Amino acid sequence: MKISFLPLLFIIGFSSVSHASTNDFWFPVGEKLIYRLYWGVIPVGSCEITTEWVEHGGNKMLAIKAIAKTTSVVSKIYPVDDYIETIIKPESFLPDQYTQKLHEGRHVRNDLLTFNHKNGIAHWKSAKSGRSSVTKDIKIESDTRDVLCLTYFMRSRGLSVGQTENFRVLVDDKIYDLQVTGLGYEEMDIEDFGKIKCLTIEPKARFGAIFVRKGRVTLWFSEDERRICTRMAGKLSFASLKAVLSGVEGPGEDAWAKNAGKK
């Protein structure tokens, strides 16, 4: 039984955005989102998603990192230690480089994507456990993004109930279509933050392991300027996967920053 934690948290935003300036993002750089991960009602791990400024290729760029790990008890049965990072050009919010290092049970892989939007090409290099490295050049469009970059790009604006948005995203060595639909509003009781009005959305995509292969995925997003993903639930025929927001850290003057740890 394969459990993929990071992919279940990748679509944590929606809609479209114009080019951003380096100091005017829709989220504070330095933000950290912390999630508890559950298999059914059993806690199995945690995930942290962070943002920070880095120097890359001699330029100041934005790094978004996601790290997921199983608990010590679960790791004895099925260890997970996943790391994903996207390096983004702040003036266009387009990715320059995407790194994916996955260690899930006996499954180990190391992927690197480099983007050249000017020439319309992305270069993919992948090393899987027990196999030689493979490479491939992929045709991309002017706004093609990796899935983690798309995650934060989509947080810039909202989605209405009944509205559907379509996107294209590069996953491994293929480009896929993603459809996101707003279903309705619901109040969610969030640890440390009380009841938060959230928009419920349903994403649909044929991503392989990005979402569960069979079943349905539902996500809840705070109805405010940050549009933070507060919960994800994936239903399968034999069990359910769930990610629940347990903490928000970093700079800011909004309710998320002021109420962190004060419930």
VENRAQUI-V359335 format. One record per backbone hydrogen bond with DSSP energy under -1.0 kcal/mol. NH is the residue of the N-H (numbers start at 1). CO is the residue of the C=O. If there is no record, write none. Layout:
nh->[NH;NH]
co->[CO;CO]
//
This chain:
nh->[8;9;10;12;14;24;31;32;33;34;35;36;37;38;39;40;42;44;45;46;47;48;49;50;51;52;54;56;59;61;62;63;64;65;66;67;68;69;70;71;75;77;78;81;82;83;84;85;86;87;88;89;93;96;97;98;99;100;101;102;104;105;107;109;110;111;112;113;114;115;116;121;122;123;124;125;126;127;129;131;134;136;138;140;144;150;151;152;153;154;156;162;163;165;167;169;170;171;174;176;178;179;180;181;182;183;184;186;188;190;193;194;196;198;199;200;201;202;204;216;218;219;220;221;222;223;224;230;231;232;233;234;235;236;241;242;243;244;245;246;247;249;258;259;262]
co->[5;6;7;10;154;21;28;249;49;247;47;244;45;242;42;240;39;37;37;69;35;67;33;65;31;63;61;59;56;54;88;52;86;50;84;48;82;46;80;44;71;74;74;103;68;101;66;99;64;97;62;94;89;87;87;113;85;111;83;109;107;79;104;102;127;100;125;98;123;96;121;116;138;114;136;112;134;110;108;128;126;124;122;120;141;146;147;148;149;150;153;182;160;180;178;176;145;174;171;169;167;204;165;202;163;200;200;198;196;194;190;190;188;186;221;184;219;181;179;235;233;201;231;199;228;197;222;220;220;243;218;241;216;239;234;38;232;36;230;34;34;32;254;255;259]
//
